[in-house]
Amino acid sequence: MGFKCGIVGLPNVGKSTLFNALTDTQAAQAANYPFCTIEPNVGQVAVPDARLEELARIAGSAKIIPTQLAFVDIAGLVRGASQGEGLGNQFLGNIREVDAIVHVLRCFENDDIQHVENKVDPIADAETVETELLLSDLESLEKRVPAFQKKATGGDKEAKIAASVLGQALDLLREGKPARLVEPKDEEEARIFEQAQLLTAKPVLYVCNVNEDEAASGNAMSARVFDKAAAEGANAVVVSAAIEADLVGMAMDERIEFLSEIGLSETGLARVIRSGYDLLHLITFFTVGPKEARAWTLEKGRKAPQAAGEIHSDFERGFIRAETIAYDDYITLGGETPARDAGKLRQEGKEYVVKDGDVLHFKFNV
């Protein structure tokens, strides 16, 4: 299962610089002019997780394989994107393909870097992009909902469900509110709502890009963004894209020393990843052995067979049971054998809901 976070925002807010730093590449061209990114760049980012290192140490694993999250660098949106301005239709299509939106907002002053609106106001920037996403969704649903309503009058069951749940979304959009405020009443509504791929239904993480000397505490502009996020039930983090760019290529001990000197305990990557995981309602489970210790991503609430399917479809198809050890038990007791001896290795069946940090070994028969 691959999860993608799309990095969006107005031109010249630091999207491509952040993307390059996050992925430790220079795949995206970072330049001081609008639309320097024409095609979306995709980078796979290893998710930092200290638990994996501990599991590998105890098990004596030869390899460590972290789970990954994909970041998509999408070219800057401008006012009128929903009507095709600034190659808007193409860019909105790119956003439609991601699972969550990482909305980069410029929270720094710098006369050398042009702002497309000729003023630095992160709230106004956020509203500009949100308006374009909303208008795009509104145009889409104003065409689709009447069609579903017409089919529903003819007795089409699925059309009736679609007319109901998407009609709720349309009402919200007409009020200037995002579609993510819709609360599907059952699994069928949730499925149809998800299939609609509405841009404003995607969860949002605001990334406040600040100057280097404000990376630890933020500033007045980032404080306003945090207030906005809190009011919306969204997430927000402070990052200095310039600092993250400086970290690229540094050895781990150099990074730690550099961050410590400027009052930071972790990289912006770690904060963005953690918030992204929370945003997408993801958890991590582990498989551990002498050959490798590996982390896997799973949606919260999924059951053991679905976790097995993340490894291989045959594991899910022929699932028998999952030998399960909680992370804390594995670490405290010193591995699989001591955990088994202490009665902490559980045999879980098809209805077991996987917990974050579970160490799993699947039994299957195909």
Secondary structure, 3 states (H helix, E strand, C coil): CCCEEEEECCCCCCHHHHHHHHHCCCCCCCCCCCCCCCCCEEEEEECCCHHHHHHHHHHCCCEEECCEEEEEECCCCCCCHHHCHHHHHHHHHHHHCCCEEEEEEECCCCCCCCCCCCCCCHHHHHHHHHHHHHHHHHHHHHHHHHHHHHHHHCCCHHHHHHHHHHHHHHHHHHCCCCHHHCCCCCHHHHHHHHHCCCHHHCCEEEEEECCHHHCCCCCHHHHHHHHHHHHHCCEEEEECHHHHHHHCCCCHHHHHHHHHHCCCCCCHHHHHHHHHHHHCCEEEEEEECCCEEEEEEEECCCEHHHHHHHHCHHHHHCEEEEEEECHHHHHHHCCHHHHHHCCCCEEECCCCECCCCCEEEEEECC
